[in-house]
């Protein structure tokens, strides 16, 4: 089975840090270089040949649904979270019946990356080892990030296994909003809202969380000021 025929696009958040831009429109529809954030992400999914994309909605959901109706490919299915915002883990868990039986991509809709060489999603596919992995994250060295002011999330061993930055030695790497996951990582997941970090920590403990270092740049658009930085990186 080819991994990544399906993808989950996280698009339900309130975008509080992007206010006032998100007072009247959802974060995924905020534009960078004349294109909505979610469109930048969908360009990567189309290039990777994703057949079905599940998009979750909560805040100003009707605008995301209207956007989805205008898209021709990939096929889009809406996962409705109007009743309860389920966070990064709970939202994917709710959508599992829509995501097929094999490993699937998950991408954020508030950030995107620029590829150098082989596209990042193709590199995740090529690195996937279903016997060893429950989840494979896309990571970036801090000096290749734009608009990101964090200290990094993980360190990566020579075999690709990940540890938390705060508990390990090594070069810090930032998680950049994209991963490939097996549905089995959601076995025994809690009900309702929860962060994906809970399942990643379980996978770290089992030695089954891996990462791929991105070769290009990551554009994190978390605040209004980060838009100008991203557009400069794009040459817009």
VMD Tcl script that draws the C-alpha trace (Angstrom):
set ca {
  {0.00 0.00 0.00}
  {1.38 3.40 -1.01}
  {1.54 5.70 2.03}
  {0.06 9.16 1.76}
  {-2.85 8.71 -0.64}
  {-4.92 10.50 2.03}
  {-4.12 13.63 4.02}
  {-5.53 15.53 6.99}
  {-5.39 19.33 6.87}
  {-5.77 21.02 10.26}
  {-7.89 24.12 9.63}
  {-10.15 24.49 12.67}
  {-8.23 26.86 14.96}
  {-9.24 30.39 15.94}
  {-5.98 32.03 14.83}
  {-5.84 34.24 17.90}
  {-2.22 35.31 17.36}
  {-3.09 36.50 13.84}
  {-5.71 38.98 15.02}
  {-6.98 41.38 13.76}
  {-6.60 39.52 10.45}
  {-8.66 36.60 11.76}
  {-11.55 38.57 13.26}
  {-13.63 38.11 10.10}
  {-11.90 35.20 8.34}
  {-10.37 31.92 9.47}
  {-6.60 31.61 9.70}
  {-6.26 29.24 6.71}
  {-7.72 31.92 4.42}
  {-5.25 34.63 5.45}
  {-3.16 35.42 2.37}
  {0.60 35.32 1.92}
  {1.89 36.63 -1.43}
  {-1.67 36.79 -2.78}
  {-2.50 33.18 -1.94}
  {-4.39 31.78 1.06}
  {-2.29 29.81 3.53}
  {-4.36 26.69 2.92}
  {-3.69 26.96 -0.83}
  {0.06 26.92 -0.24}
  {-0.43 23.66 1.67}
  {-2.71 22.17 -0.97}
  {-0.11 22.90 -3.65}
  {2.18 20.47 -1.80}
  {-0.58 17.84 -1.49}
  {-1.41 18.03 -5.19}
  {2.24 17.73 -6.16}
  {2.48 14.61 -3.97}
  {-0.50 13.01 -5.71}
  {-2.74 12.97 -2.64}
  {-6.16 11.67 -3.68}
  {-8.34 12.62 -0.69}
  {-7.85 15.46 1.78}
  {-9.87 15.71 4.99}
  {-10.19 19.29 6.26}
  {-11.48 19.94 9.77}
  {-13.55 23.06 10.47}
  {-14.68 24.94 13.57}
  {-14.08 28.71 13.57}
  {-15.90 30.49 10.69}
  {-16.42 27.04 9.24}
  {-18.71 28.16 6.41}
  {-15.86 30.10 4.79}
  {-13.62 27.01 4.73}
  {-16.48 24.93 3.33}
  {-17.06 27.49 0.57}
  {-13.35 27.43 -0.25}
  {-13.43 23.61 -0.40}
  {-16.30 23.62 -2.90}
  {-14.16 25.65 -5.30}
  {-11.34 23.10 -5.37}
  {-11.14 20.47 -8.09}
  {-8.41 18.22 -6.66}
  {-7.72 16.42 -4.47}
  {-11.15 15.31 -3.34}
  {-12.00 17.20 -0.13}
  {-14.03 15.80 2.76}
  {-15.04 18.06 5.65}
  {-14.65 16.89 9.26}
  {-17.03 19.09 11.25}
  {-15.83 20.23 14.68}
  {-18.34 23.03 15.17}
  {-19.64 21.39 18.35}
  {-16.20 21.00 19.94}
  {-12.71 22.06 18.91}
  {-10.64 18.88 19.28}
  {-7.02 20.13 19.15}
  {-4.26 18.63 17.01}
  {-4.73 15.04 18.14}
  {-8.44 14.83 18.76}
  {-9.22 16.36 15.39}
  {-7.26 13.70 13.54}
  {-8.70 10.92 15.72}
  {-12.25 12.04 14.87}
  {-11.40 11.98 11.16}
  {-9.74 8.53 11.15}
  {-12.68 6.77 9.41}
  {-12.19 9.19 6.50}
  {-8.43 8.73 6.17}
  {-8.17 5.23 4.76}
  {-6.40 2.20 6.16}
  {-2.77 3.09 5.48}
  {-0.34 5.79 6.59}
  {-1.61 9.31 5.84}
  {-0.18 12.81 5.76}
  {-1.13 15.52 8.24}
  {-0.30 19.17 7.54}
  {-1.01 22.42 9.35}
  {-2.75 25.22 7.50}
  {-0.90 28.10 9.22}
  {2.56 27.36 7.87}
  {4.20 25.94 4.78}
  {7.63 25.12 3.47}
  {9.76 25.73 0.40}
  {11.24 22.60 -1.11}
  {14.83 22.21 -2.25}
  {15.55 19.08 -4.22}
  {13.04 16.28 -3.72}
  {9.70 17.55 -2.31}
  {9.30 17.07 1.43}
  {6.21 14.88 1.19}
  {7.95 12.59 -1.29}
  {10.89 12.36 1.11}
  {8.56 11.37 3.95}
  {7.10 8.63 1.74}
  {10.53 7.36 0.76}
  {11.71 7.25 4.39}
  {8.63 5.47 5.74}
  {9.28 2.06 7.34}
  {5.99 0.60 8.48}
  {7.67 -2.07 10.61}
  {9.61 0.44 12.70}
  {7.54 3.63 12.67}
  {4.24 4.88 14.01}
  {4.87 8.48 12.95}
  {7.45 10.32 10.83}
  {7.76 14.08 11.37}
  {9.09 16.78 9.07}
  {11.67 18.84 10.98}
  {13.85 21.87 10.32}
  {17.08 23.25 11.77}
  {16.36 26.59 13.41}
  {18.49 28.54 10.94}
  {16.21 27.46 8.06}
  {13.04 28.78 9.67}
  {11.27 32.08 8.92}
  {8.93 33.70 11.46}
  {9.70 31.12 14.14}
  {11.04 32.23 17.53}
  {11.01 28.92 19.41}
  {13.91 26.82 20.65}
  {13.06 23.67 18.72}
  {11.05 20.60 19.67}
  {13.14 17.47 19.08}
  {16.61 16.07 18.55}
  {17.27 13.34 15.99}
  {19.52 10.31 16.37}
  {21.57 8.89 13.50}
  {18.89 6.27 12.83}
  {16.20 8.96 12.64}
  {14.59 8.29 16.01}
  {13.44 11.39 17.86}
  {13.77 12.57 21.45}
  {12.42 15.69 23.11}
  {14.86 18.58 22.93}
  {14.44 19.39 26.61}
  {15.51 15.90 27.70}
  {18.32 15.12 25.27}
  {21.59 16.35 23.82}
  {21.93 17.22 20.16}
  {21.01 19.81 17.59}
  {17.49 21.17 18.20}
  {15.02 20.75 15.36}
  {11.63 22.43 14.96}
  {8.55 20.46 13.97}
  {7.31 22.27 10.87}
  {3.70 21.23 10.51}
  {3.79 18.07 8.44}
  {4.02 14.35 9.16}
  {3.17 10.86 7.97}
  {1.36 8.64 10.47}
  {0.00 5.13 10.76}
  {-3.55 4.87 12.11}
  {-2.16 2.59 14.83}
  {-0.62 5.56 16.65}
  {-4.19 6.44 17.65}
  {-4.77 3.09 19.39}
  {-5.85 3.83 22.97}
  {-6.04 7.57 22.23}
  {-8.27 9.51 24.64}
  {-11.73 10.69 23.66}
  {-12.41 14.31 22.91}
  {-9.81 17.07 22.62}
  {-6.12 16.28 23.07}
  {-2.76 17.36 21.68}
  {-0.82 15.18 19.27}
  {2.12 15.65 21.65}
  {0.54 13.02 23.91}
  {0.80 10.35 21.21}
  {4.23 11.50 20.10}
  {5.54 11.09 23.64}
  {4.12 7.56 23.73}
  {5.81 6.81 20.40}
  {9.12 8.20 21.70}
  {8.89 5.89 24.72}
  {8.32 2.95 22.36}
  {11.15 4.02 20.01}
  {8.69 4.51 17.15}
  {8.75 8.28 16.53}
  {11.09 9.24 13.68}
  {11.92 12.39 11.78}
  {13.20 13.63 8.43}
  {15.21 16.85 8.23}
  {13.76 19.27 5.69}
  {16.20 20.51 3.07}
  {14.47 23.83 2.31}
  {13.03 26.64 4.40}
  {10.01 26.66 6.68}
  {7.71 29.69 6.74}
  {5.79 29.95 10.01}
  {2.96 32.47 9.73}
  {1.77 32.76 13.31}
  {1.49 36.55 13.66}
  {0.68 39.46 11.31}
  {4.33 40.49 11.32}
  {5.38 37.06 10.07}
  {3.49 37.59 6.82}
  {6.01 40.16 5.60}
  {8.88 37.83 6.52}
  {7.28 34.97 4.59}
  {6.62 37.16 1.56}
  {10.24 38.35 1.59}
  {11.39 34.72 1.65}
  {9.12 34.02 -1.32}
  {10.48 37.04 -3.16}
  {7.00 38.55 -3.33}
}
mol new
graphics top color blue
foreach p $ca { graphics top sphere $p radius 0.5 }
foreach p [lrange $ca 0 end-1] q [lrange $ca 1 end] { graphics top cylinder $p $q radius 0.2 }
display resetview
